Amino acid sequence: MSRLSILASLGAGQKASRKIKKTFFRFGVDGSAWSWLGLATMKNETNTMPTSNITTLSHNQIVRGSGFPDYTGQIKVGTCAGYYQEIGTDPQEGIARAKKQCHPLAWTNLECGCLTDDYSGKAKELADKRSAIAAAPEIEDGQLVEIEGIIYKARLTGHKYSDPIHFIPA
């Protein structure tokens, strides 16, 4: 889909269209990274792709990246609506704000790690985390996933990044 057809499908006025184009070119974003600007997220609200072989994910769900090492920490899915529900704010208002500010509606966060002294219960806590990661669904590069009714294509960026899996609207 061309840039202009995406802008047209957004229903943006001429002034908003110029602003979107300017933002697009200012950051030099290629078509695969539209989700960082949040533009493709807006056009996909009426996505009608077939739902066979699509993994359904939700806010705060733990996932694994295909080919990531065993020592990779927990990777949690985050969503705009889920976050706003957690903090007690209207999710629709939060989604509208995220779209207006060109933020993605779905993302992942890699659990940070730190060295700690041994404490009682540490071994059980680590074993529980490892078993939760082992039981989590494995996401492959290019796999289609559904998050809050929107279909995304997963792009694995690597286990060394704080956002190891990006969700690009399909």
C-alpha positions in Angstrom: 0.0 0.0 0.0 1.4 3.4 -1.0 2.0 6.2 1.5 -0.7 8.3 -0.1 -3.3 5.6 -0.1 -2.6 5.0 3.7 -3.0 8.7 4.3 -6.2 8.7 2.2 -7.6 5.7 4.2 -7.0 7.7 7.4 -9.5 10.3 6.2 -7.1 13.0 7.1 -7.8 16.5 5.9 -5.3 18.3 3.7 -3.7 20.1 6.6 -3.4 16.9 8.7 -2.2 15.1 5.7 0.6 17.5 5.2 1.5 17.2 8.9 1.5 13.4 8.7 3.7 13.5 5.5 6.1 15.9 7.1 6.4 13.7 10.2 6.9 10.6 8.0 9.7 12.1 6.0 11.3 14.0 8.9 12.1 10.7 10.7 12.9 8.9 7.4 10.7 5.9 8.5 10.3 3.1 5.9 7.0 1.3 5.4 8.0 -1.4 7.9 8.1 1.0 10.8 4.8 2.8 10.5 3.7 1.4 13.8 6.2 3.6 15.6 4.3 6.6 14.2 1.0 5.0 14.9 -0.3 5.7 11.4 -0.9 2.1 10.3 -2.6 1.4 13.6 -5.3 3.9 12.7 -6.0 2.3 9.3 -6.4 -1.2 10.7 -9.5 -0.8 12.9 -11.6 -2.6 10.3 -9.2 -5.4 9.5 -10.9 -8.3 7.9 -8.1 -10.8 7.5 -8.8 -14.5 8.1 -8.2 -15.6 11.7 -6.8 -19.1 11.2 -3.2 -19.5 12.4 -3.3 -16.2 14.3 -2.2 -16.2 17.9 -4.3 -14.1 20.2 -2.3 -12.0 22.8 -3.4 -9.7 25.5 -2.0 -7.0 27.8 0.6 -8.3 30.3 0.8 -11.7 28.7 4.3 -13.3 28.7 5.6 -14.4 25.3 8.9 -15.9 23.9 10.8 -14.9 20.8 11.6 -17.7 18.4 15.4 -18.4 18.6 15.9 -16.3 21.7 18.4 -17.8 24.2 17.1 -19.6 27.3 18.5 -16.9 29.6 16.3 -14.1 28.0 14.1 -12.5 30.6 10.3 -12.3 30.6 8.9 -10.5 27.5 5.5 -8.9 28.3 3.0 -7.6 25.8 1.7 -4.2 26.5 -1.3 -2.4 25.1 -2.6 1.1 25.2 -6.1 0.0 26.4 -4.7 -2.4 29.0 -2.4 0.2 30.4 -5.2 2.8 30.8 -7.4 0.2 32.4 -4.6 -0.6 34.9 -4.3 3.1 35.9 -8.0 3.6 36.1 -8.4 5.9 33.1 -10.9 5.6 30.2 -9.2 3.3 27.6 -10.9 4.9 24.7 -9.6 8.3 25.7 -6.1 6.8 26.1 -6.3 5.2 22.6 -7.4 8.5 21.1 -4.5 10.3 22.8 -2.0 7.6 21.6 -3.2 7.9 18.0 -3.1 11.7 18.2 0.5 11.6 19.5 1.5 8.8 17.0 2.3 6.2 19.6 1.9 2.4 18.9 -1.1 0.7 20.4 0.8 -2.6 21.1 4.4 -3.3 22.1 6.6 -5.6 24.2 8.9 -4.9 27.1 11.8 -7.1 28.2 12.1 -7.5 31.9 15.2 -5.8 33.2 17.8 -7.8 35.2 20.0 -6.9 38.1 22.3 -8.8 40.4 21.0 -9.5 43.8 22.2 -11.3 46.9 20.7 -14.6 47.8 17.5 -14.3 49.8 15.0 -16.8 51.0 12.6 -17.7 48.3 14.9 -16.5 45.4 15.4 -20.0 43.9 11.6 -20.6 43.9 10.9 -17.2 42.4 13.5 -17.8 39.6 12.1 -21.3 38.9 8.6 -19.9 38.7 9.7 -17.2 36.2 11.5 -19.8 34.1 8.5 -22.1 34.0 6.2 -19.1 33.0 8.6 -18.3 30.2 8.8 -21.9 29.1 5.0 -22.1 29.0 4.5 -18.8 27.1 3.6 -18.9 23.4 6.6 -18.6 21.1 6.3 -15.8 18.5 8.2 -16.2 15.2 9.3 -13.4 12.9 6.5 -12.6 10.5 3.8 -14.4 12.5 0.4 -12.9 12.6 -1.0 -12.1 16.0 -4.2 -10.5 17.2 -4.1 -8.0 20.0 -7.4 -6.3 21.1 -9.1 -7.1 17.8 -6.3 -5.7 15.6 -4.1 -8.0 13.5 -0.4 -7.4 13.6 2.7 -8.9 12.0 5.4 -9.7 14.6 8.9 -8.5 13.8 11.6 -9.9 16.1 14.4 -7.4 16.8 16.4 -9.5 19.1 16.8 -10.4 22.8 19.3 -7.7 23.5 16.7 -4.9 23.1 14.2 -3.6 25.6 11.5 -4.0 23.0 12.5 -7.4 21.4 9.3 -7.9 19.4 7.5 -5.1 17.4 3.9 -5.4 16.3 3.3 -3.9 12.9 -0.3 -3.6 11.8 -1.0 -6.1 9.0 
